[in-house]
């Protein structure tokens, strides 16, 4: 999976198409990511401890990684990701401008 935690991504399809946000959780096994402010669901939560409030809260839910695209810091647009070897390290690069991500 080419997208990692704290990456800035843009949503390609669905009800939140065009929105940008930071990846909060990346799940490579399930091929899903949780993006800040995207795919928000309402959840009815019951108070568990004494003094805690219950109510309706908003929660970001996971979306498939194929529905998001990494935003290049140099280009500022959604780009495809390639890899470049730097000695024995593998570095992600932008396919448009070649900048390191």
ZIMOMO-V827198 format. One record per residue. RES is the residue in one letter. D_FIRST is the distance of its C-alpha to the first C-alpha in Angstrom with 2 decimals. Layout:
((RES D_FIRST) (RES D_FIRST))
//
This chain:
((X 0.00) (X 3.81) (X 5.70) (X 7.68) (X 11.12) (X 14.02) (X 12.38) (X 14.68) (X 13.53) (X 15.78) (X 16.07) (X 16.63) (X 18.48) (X 20.49) (X 23.20) (X 21.49) (X 20.76) (X 21.09) (X 20.65) (X 18.80) (X 17.74) (X 16.00) (X 13.03) (X 14.97) (X 12.73) (X 9.00) (X 8.91) (X 6.05) (X 9.12) (X 10.34) (X 7.39) (X 9.48) (X 10.28) (X 13.87) (X 15.20) (X 18.65) (X 21.40) (X 19.45) (X 20.11) (X 22.92) (X 24.94) (X 28.33) (X 28.98) (X 32.49) (X 32.75) (X 35.83) (X 37.25) (X 36.63) (X 38.77) (X 42.16) (X 42.05) (X 38.43) (X 38.17) (X 36.72) (X 35.96) (X 33.37) (X 30.24) (X 27.23) (X 23.74) (X 20.31) (X 18.56) (X 14.91) (X 13.72) (X 11.15) (X 8.08) (X 9.75) (X 12.73) (X 11.69) (X 11.53) (X 11.45) (X 15.13) (X 16.45) (X 19.02) (X 21.43) (X 21.33) (X 20.92) (X 19.32) (X 16.05) (X 14.61) (X 12.20) (X 10.34) (X 11.57) (X 12.02) (X 15.50) (X 17.08) (X 19.44) (X 21.54) (X 19.37) (X 16.59) (X 13.45) (X 13.45) (X 11.39) (X 14.03) (X 15.09) (X 15.99) (X 19.13) (X 20.80) (X 19.12) (X 18.96) (X 16.82) (X 14.36))
//
